[in-house]
Amino acid sequence: EGGALVVYAGGKLVLRVRQINDQRAEVDELDLRPIGFNIFGNKSSLNAGGMHMSGNTVSGGGTFLAFGGA
């Protein structure tokens, strides 16, 4: 789909991400609910486990969001 990585599960879109350049990618659409996770969003916001986040950026290789104990 026009240079985007698109992932479907059970016929439903769960991820669409496109590469901006060698260093950046942008998630256009994310919906993990079809595979049992309450995580969904788009390039403007992310809803995860009842939390709503928008206007955030992530750089480097760290963890942005984690569920459960380690």
PyRosetta script that sets phi, psi and omega in degrees:
from pyrosetta import init, pose_from_sequence

init()
pose = pose_from_sequence("EGGALVVYAGGKLVLRVRQINDQRAEVDELDLRPIGFNIFGNKSSLNAGGMHMSGNTVSGGGTFLAFGGA")
pose.set_psi(1, 80.6)
pose.set_omega(1, 173.1)
pose.set_phi(2, 58.1)
pose.set_psi(2, 43.9)
pose.set_omega(2, 178.0)
pose.set_phi(3, 81.3)
pose.set_psi(3, 14.9)
pose.set_omega(3, 179.7)
pose.set_phi(4, -106.2)
pose.set_psi(4, 149.7)
pose.set_omega(4, 169.5)
pose.set_phi(5, -89.0)
pose.set_psi(5, 123.2)
pose.set_omega(5, -177.4)
pose.set_phi(6, -124.0)
pose.set_psi(6, 129.7)
pose.set_omega(6, -178.4)
pose.set_phi(7, -122.4)
pose.set_psi(7, 130.3)
pose.set_omega(7, 176.6)
pose.set_phi(8, -116.3)
pose.set_psi(8, 148.0)
pose.set_omega(8, 173.0)
pose.set_phi(9, -134.8)
pose.set_psi(9, 120.8)
pose.set_omega(9, -179.2)
pose.set_phi(10, 62.3)
pose.set_psi(10, 31.4)
pose.set_omega(10, 179.9)
pose.set_phi(11, 80.2)
pose.set_psi(11, 2.4)
pose.set_omega(11, 180.0)
pose.set_phi(12, -111.6)
pose.set_psi(12, 139.2)
pose.set_omega(12, 178.0)
pose.set_phi(13, -66.5)
pose.set_psi(13, 126.7)
pose.set_omega(13, 175.6)
pose.set_phi(14, -113.8)
pose.set_psi(14, -23.0)
pose.set_omega(14, -179.3)
pose.set_phi(15, -155.5)
pose.set_psi(15, 134.9)
pose.set_omega(15, 168.9)
pose.set_phi(16, -135.9)
pose.set_psi(16, 115.3)
pose.set_omega(16, -179.3)
pose.set_phi(17, -131.3)
pose.set_psi(17, 140.4)
pose.set_omega(17, -179.8)
pose.set_phi(18, -126.9)
pose.set_psi(18, 146.0)
pose.set_omega(18, 179.9)
pose.set_phi(19, -82.3)
pose.set_psi(19, 127.2)
pose.set_omega(19, 178.2)
pose.set_phi(20, -85.0)
pose.set_psi(20, -48.4)
pose.set_omega(20, 176.4)
pose.set_phi(21, -157.2)
pose.set_psi(21, -166.6)
pose.set_omega(21, -178.1)
pose.set_phi(22, -64.3)
pose.set_psi(22, -20.7)
pose.set_omega(22, -175.5)
pose.set_phi(23, -110.7)
pose.set_psi(23, -12.3)
pose.set_omega(23, -172.9)
pose.set_phi(24, -131.7)
pose.set_psi(24, 146.4)
pose.set_omega(24, 172.1)
pose.set_phi(25, -136.4)
pose.set_psi(25, 155.7)
pose.set_omega(25, -178.2)
pose.set_phi(26, -130.3)
pose.set_psi(26, 128.4)
pose.set_omega(26, 177.0)
pose.set_phi(27, -84.3)
pose.set_psi(27, 113.3)
pose.set_omega(27, 178.7)
pose.set_phi(28, -82.0)
pose.set_psi(28, -35.1)
pose.set_omega(28, -177.5)
pose.set_phi(29, -153.4)
pose.set_psi(29, 138.4)
pose.set_omega(29, 178.4)
pose.set_phi(30, -144.0)
pose.set_psi(30, 128.1)
pose.set_omega(30, 176.0)
pose.set_phi(31, -150.5)
pose.set_psi(31, 97.2)
pose.set_omega(31, -178.6)
pose.set_phi(32, -91.4)
pose.set_psi(32, 3.7)
pose.set_omega(32, 179.3)
pose.set_phi(33, -60.5)
pose.set_psi(33, -35.6)
pose.set_omega(33, 177.6)
pose.set_phi(34, -62.7)
pose.set_psi(34, -19.5)
pose.set_omega(34, 178.1)
pose.set_phi(35, -108.8)
pose.set_psi(35, 17.3)
pose.set_omega(35, 170.4)
pose.set_phi(36, 95.7)
pose.set_psi(36, 7.8)
pose.set_omega(36, 178.5)
pose.set_phi(37, -112.1)
pose.set_psi(37, 135.7)
pose.set_omega(37, 179.4)
pose.set_phi(38, -85.2)
pose.set_psi(38, 63.8)
pose.set_omega(38, -179.0)
pose.set_phi(39, -133.4)
pose.set_psi(39, 124.4)
pose.set_omega(39, 179.5)
pose.set_phi(40, -156.8)
pose.set_psi(40, 157.6)
pose.set_omega(40, 178.5)
pose.set_phi(41, 170.7)
pose.set_psi(41, -167.0)
pose.set_omega(41, 179.7)
pose.set_phi(42, -150.1)
pose.set_psi(42, -164.3)
pose.set_omega(42, -177.3)
pose.set_phi(43, -70.0)
pose.set_psi(43, -10.2)
pose.set_omega(43, 179.6)
pose.set_phi(44, -95.8)
pose.set_psi(44, -31.5)
pose.set_omega(44, -174.6)
pose.set_phi(45, -156.8)
pose.set_psi(45, 163.5)
pose.set_omega(45, 177.7)
pose.set_phi(46, -132.7)
pose.set_psi(46, 132.5)
pose.set_omega(46, 174.7)
pose.set_phi(47, -114.8)
pose.set_psi(47, 120.7)
pose.set_omega(47, -176.9)
pose.set_phi(48, -140.2)
pose.set_psi(48, 117.0)
pose.set_omega(48, 176.9)
pose.set_phi(49, 56.7)
pose.set_psi(49, 35.1)
pose.set_omega(49, 179.2)
pose.set_phi(50, 90.4)
pose.set_psi(50, -6.0)
pose.set_omega(50, 177.4)
pose.set_phi(51, -95.6)
pose.set_psi(51, 142.5)
pose.set_omega(51, 177.3)
pose.set_phi(52, -116.0)
pose.set_psi(52, 125.0)
pose.set_omega(52, -179.7)
pose.set_phi(53, -126.7)
pose.set_psi(53, 140.8)
pose.set_omega(53, 175.4)
pose.set_phi(54, -150.7)
pose.set_psi(54, 153.7)
pose.set_omega(54, 178.9)
pose.set_phi(55, 75.3)
pose.set_psi(55, 19.6)
pose.set_omega(55, -179.4)
pose.set_phi(56, -99.7)
pose.set_psi(56, 153.8)
pose.set_omega(56, 171.7)
pose.set_phi(57, -129.4)
pose.set_psi(57, 154.3)
pose.set_omega(57, 178.9)
pose.set_phi(58, -130.7)
pose.set_psi(58, 132.2)
pose.set_omega(58, 175.3)
pose.set_phi(59, -135.3)
pose.set_psi(59, 158.7)
pose.set_omega(59, -177.8)
pose.set_phi(60, 84.3)
pose.set_psi(60, -164.6)
pose.set_omega(60, -174.6)
pose.set_phi(61, -114.6)
pose.set_psi(61, 17.8)
pose.set_omega(61, -178.2)
pose.set_phi(62, -78.6)
pose.set_psi(62, 179.9)
pose.set_omega(62, 178.4)
pose.set_phi(63, -92.5)
pose.set_psi(63, 127.9)
pose.set_omega(63, 179.0)
pose.set_phi(64, -89.5)
pose.set_psi(64, -37.6)
pose.set_omega(64, -174.0)
pose.set_phi(65, -147.3)
pose.set_psi(65, 131.2)
pose.set_omega(65, 179.7)
pose.set_phi(66, -134.8)
pose.set_psi(66, 142.6)
pose.set_omega(66, 177.3)
pose.set_phi(67, -119.4)
pose.set_psi(67, 144.2)
pose.set_omega(67, 177.3)
pose.set_phi(68, 85.0)
pose.set_psi(68, 172.5)
pose.set_omega(68, 179.9)
pose.set_phi(69, -98.3)
pose.set_psi(69, 158.7)
pose.set_omega(69, 179.7)
pose.set_phi(70, -114.8)
pose.dump_pdb("model.pdb")
